[in-house]
Amino acid sequence: MTLIPDFGSIQKEAVPALAETRAQSFAYLFAKRAFDLGFCTIMLLPAMLVVLIALLVLNPIYNPGPLFFRQKRMGRHCKPFRALKFRTMVGNPTGRRGPDDPLEMHRITPLGRFLRLTRFDELPQILNVYLGEMSLIGPRPDYFAHAHHYIHAIPDYRHRYSVRPGISGLAQIQLGYAEGIEATRRKTTADIDYIRNASMALDMWIFWRTMVTVWRMRGT
């Protein structure tokens, strides 16, 4: 059985400061937070409610089980939080998946596949945005136990958590879903580049690319 390192010890050494970047500037953080709250309220909250109503009807037929899925993820400063999504998979009988294991595609239900292609399954994470645990744009948060593994296996991985994690991010639109240690190394490099070059212009470009992915139904 894999032992998870003590959370307190991880936090003590977590997130050494990057060189001063625009990601830490007050003006950028204020504009980013204002955009997060405004877009979530005006656009994504109504969309989530429409999908929620549809799933209340469709879930019992095509995706029996709980409507929501909550998972412990690693957040800013390596603190844990519970990310909320619409459930897309049947339960895992083993109760665990290793950090280098492939995505268990056979567990995705037909309705869940549609939710993932359209990224509708991500909509409940706007509640995490409201709580200040996530942003619309930023490094995607990993499952907490897997993140502990990557912190020790990948140099600079913990730097990803110097900012709020995002529903979408630079690594996600450039590399797609990351499976295994090598893909996570590439994801880490892209996310560090994002943090070092953070700006509202970059955020808007990532946001646009994410919307194109949604429209073309190219989610994972």
Sequence and secondary structure as in RCSB ss.txt:
>XXXX:A:sequence
MTLIPDFGSIQKEAVPALAETRAQSFAYLFAKRAFDLGFCTIMLLPAMLVVLIALLVLNPIYNPGPLFFRQKRMG
RHCKPFRALKFRTMVGNPTGRRGPDDPLEMHRITPLGRFLRLTRFDELPQILNVYLGEMSLIGPRPDYFAHAHHY
IHAIPDYRHRYSVRPGISGLAQIQLGYAEGIEATRRKTTADIDYIRNASMALDMWIFWRTMVTVWRMRGT
>XXXX:A:secstr
      HHHHHHH     SS GGG HHHHHHHHHHHHHHIIIIIHHHHHHHHHHHHHHHHHHS S SEEEEEEE 
GGG EEEEEEE  B   TTS   TTS   GGGB HHHHHHHHHTGGGGGGHHHHHTTS EEES    BHHHHHHH
HHHSTTGGGGGGS  EEE HHHHHH S  HHHHHHHHHHHHHHHHHT  HHHHHHHHHHHHHHHHTT   
